[in-house]
Amino acid sequence: MDVREIMKILPHSFPFLLVDRVLEMEILRRIVGLKNVSFNEPFFPGHFPGDPVMPGVLIIEAMAQTAGILAYKAMGEEAEGKGVYLMALKDAKFRRPVLPGDQLILEMEAVRRRGNVWVFRGKATVSGQVAAEAEIMAMIREKEG
């Protein structure tokens, strides 16, 4: 799945769309996304000047966006016209910095679902090394406004 299809699913746009491609997807089970981290990312000039590091909260956001794609695709027509909203974050850990030029691989697994509420567990890796891991709870519901 390329970025054009992702943009049809997620409500995010530049500079906040943090998934460039979906590499693998098993509906109801797992998804693997990709974020190419460019030196031109808008957060690098301020985080940190002279030592650019992708903010951990944005790594988690990229993981949540990837999980949201899986939930949206799994729910099919039931999800059309709705948005994916983050509800909770558990056991987030950061293991290595994500730097300009890195390819962030976002691996998310659906742990459970109750109606429109999903729980995912996953990790973000760079060159096979874990950069971050977390459990994420999200809800698919009507969009605000």
NORZIKA-V647164 format. One record per residue. N is the residue number from 1. RES is the residue in one letter. BURIAL is b if it has 16 or more other ideal C-beta (glycine too) atoms within 10 Angstrom, else e. Layout:
n: <N:N>
res: <RES:RES>
burial: <BURIAL:BURIAL>
//
This chain:
n: <1:2:3:4:5:6:7:8:9:10:11:12:13:14:15:16:17:18:19:20:21:22:23:24:25:26:27:28:29:30:31:32:33:34:35:36:37:38:39:40:41:42:43:44:45:46:47:48:49:50:51:52:53:54:55:56:57:58:59:60:61:62:63:64:65:66:67:68:69:70:71:72:73:74:75:76:77:78:79:80:81:82:83:84:85:86:87:88:89:90:91:92:93:94:95:96:97:98:99:100:101:102:103:104:105:106:107:108:109:110:111:112:113:114:115:116:117:118:119:120:121:122:123:124:125:126:127:128:129:130:131:132:133:134:135:136:137:138:139:140:141:142:143:144:145>
res: <M:D:V:R:E:I:M:K:I:L:P:H:S:F:P:F:L:L:V:D:R:V:L:E:M:E:I:L:R:R:I:V:G:L:K:N:V:S:F:N:E:P:F:F:P:G:H:F:P:G:D:P:V:M:P:G:V:L:I:I:E:A:M:A:Q:T:A:G:I:L:A:Y:K:A:M:G:E:E:A:E:G:K:G:V:Y:L:M:A:L:K:D:A:K:F:R:R:P:V:L:P:G:D:Q:L:I:L:E:M:E:A:V:R:R:R:G:N:V:W:V:F:R:G:K:A:T:V:S:G:Q:V:A:A:E:A:E:I:M:A:M:I:R:E:K:E:G>
burial: <b:e:e:e:e:b:e:e:b:b:e:b:e:e:e:e:b:b:b:b:e:b:e:e:b:e:e:e:e:b:b:b:b:b:b:e:b:e:e:e:b:e:e:b:e:e:e:e:e:e:e:b:e:b:e:b:e:b:b:b:b:b:b:b:b:b:b:b:b:b:b:b:b:b:b:e:e:e:b:e:e:b:b:b:b:e:e:e:e:e:e:e:e:b:e:e:e:b:e:e:e:b:e:b:b:b:b:b:b:b:e:e:e:e:e:b:e:b:b:b:b:b:b:b:b:b:e:e:e:e:b:b:b:b:e:b:b:b:b:b:e:e:e:e:e>
//
